[in-house]
Amino acid sequence: MLGLAGVPLGFRCLFLDPAADACAAAAGEVLQAAFDDEAAALALARRVDVATFDFENVPESSARAVEAVCPLYPGSKALGASQDRLVEKDLLSSLGAAVPPYHGVASRAELLDALDSVGYPAVLKTRRFGYDGKGQAVLRDGEDLERAWQQLGDSPLILEAFVPFQAECSLIGVRGRQGTTQGTTQGTTRGTTRFWPLTRNVHARGILALSLPGVFDDALQREAERIVQRLMDRLEYTGVLTVEFFLHQGRLLANEFAPRVHNSGHWTIDGAECSQFENHLRAIAGLPLGGTGMTRHSLMFNWIGGLPSRDAALAIDGLHWHEYGKQARPGRKVGHATLTAPSDAALRENAERLAALAGGQFPELLGSLLSGT
Ligand code: AMP
């Protein structure tokens, strides 16, 4: 999606991906290599004007190898901070963001101490290499604790209080290279930084299933923007950055950040003035940023583990289909669709049609999303 956004800007992209069937091949040349192959990272860096990444488990060492040869945005500092959940939570709380109670855990004794402090239920997570609910377990009692310790105890861990949140949401912002001139249109502009509207997210088994932007009030939007702005400033950030939050008792608790374009911003391709992908490219190339306002009511469905019928889906008004050309496998995101509509009522009606067509958990997830529970 980043590569596709580069085409109308006149950019030519070169990709590095370990997969033999990388979907980026549709948008440019792919060097097939592991992310920890520093020689391959260097080979890429020597051929480009500017580099970026869209996956935060790229090793910091590869990022540093690239940085030594060409500009890399965001840099290895932001990448490194996002790779360790303990460093990430410490950073977020040092910026004044509220976070769920948490403790680093390096031994069984520390786990028991941490549980004494946060109590059941709690969530045990590996500090590194977790995404889409991988490397984590909810602990409700001693049996869960034993099972989780068997599974995860070999890695450095973090224990967090389980948050019985009202909703999950994310704020995506983009910060230009310093000195970039700004236009002023829709969306929120602060210096060289812009934010899309807070997006409500619903997960199924730790994997994002639905995203609905523009449903939170201005006070929450401003609170989230303050946190993302501080994080960007602290990291001297260039590009798109995402912070995921829990809404709990009317307040935002920061869960984690991603130094990259984010799945909860895929709706921006079809429903915002400028997409997260285009704005990320504009930012890293030192170009003026585009507007981040919503142009229409939007709702994104993630296709996890397989695709519904494309042809039937396309018969729904305002449906935008995005297929990644990836082989279907349980738990794998293989595409998404964004519904756009001129009114909230039309969006709901079409969303119900799409949820019924997609089947599985979608009707129930959509029901809870639209009723606000
Ligand atoms: P993460 O990998 O931290 O984004 O976690 C994936 C999903 O697990 C989140 O989007 C939540 O739905 C859930 N989750 C993670 N941490 C917590 C927590 N402390 N309390 C409640 N749910 C959580």
Residues whose N, C-alpha, C, O or C-beta is under 5 A from the ligand:
A	BS01	AMP	P100 V123 Y131 D132 G133 E160 A161 F162 V163 H203 G206
